[in-house]
């Protein structure tokens, strides 16, 4: 409601009504949400167009002795944050796909909440007939992930197939056995799995001329919890600017209209399933903590001391800040995605990859 407050102040200062007219549509990362409105000289909203809907909305102005007075018109309801963000994602995906001439999209459906929400947005944006979901299990994929992915694909009516990465992954391990001799398994093997999936999705994209939608959220992109040329490989990242905690809220919002995301997907602990019994919290702080720190550091430009003063553990804050700083190189190679927060990575937050200024450690004197 910041726009209304700005216009309200201008209208009251000048003793004149103010009309705000906004575009509706997506342009790469930007989504214009419409919701044009009229404010009278007293600062009251007299008419408001619906958000995310194109239309013609006449405004009647009456000239009186007191000045120009807008006649009351219909006021569309103000959307909740979840409804507004979800509709922005839908419109952003629809316009990016349509305006760039793609016949459809393909999504790697893992049985996790990020790909589940991405699939829901894609179907709402394009229709089920233009969305293809591919489950690519490995030796670490749990049966419940396979079951949940299949259930959602069936519920949403999309084309769905299962392509195991096991043979491809094993071929990589055998080819690299001599190179890896004497070393233990680490994130290298995990990243190979992600890249196997990326190759499969991009091959389908090339063959069928469909665009790959990636599924990484803002929390993961902030700290580099993603694989270059793996799960980051694609043409558009639907959740690029959506923090993980908001991902859960959006999933609940979408299910409030009709349950399309299995409850188990929302309720079980997030996992990349790239190693035995893996959970996201093995590598990251709990998402409510991580997202709170990221909001202060990325969106509000707070330094470490200020973030700690807000109630966060100093060691955790320093670790998160270091992860954000050193993963700028990954974010530079990420696909575009809809901007929905106060500050998105990319055009809103521009920092060099190579630096020595230590901006993240202490408050400037």
Buried (B, 14 or more C-beta within 10 A) or exposed (E): EEEBEEBBEEBBEEEEBBBBEEEBBBEBBBBBBBBBBBBBBEBEBBBBBBBBBEEEBEBEEEEEEEEEBBEEBEBBEEBEEBBBBBBBBBBBBBBBBEEEEBEBBBBBBBBBBBBBBBBBBBBBBBEBEBBBBBBBBBEBBBEEBBEBBBBBBEBBEBBBEBBBBBEBBEEBEEEEEEEBEEEEEEEEBBBBBBBBBBBBBBEBBEEEEBBBBBBBBBBBBBBBBBBBEBBBBBBBBBBBBBBBBBBBBBBEBBBEEEEBBBEEBBEBEBBBBBBEEBBBBEEBBBBEBBBBBBBBBBBEEBBBEBBBEBEBEEEBBBBBBEBBBEBBEBBEEBBBBBBBBEBBBBEBBEEEEEEEEEEBEEEEE
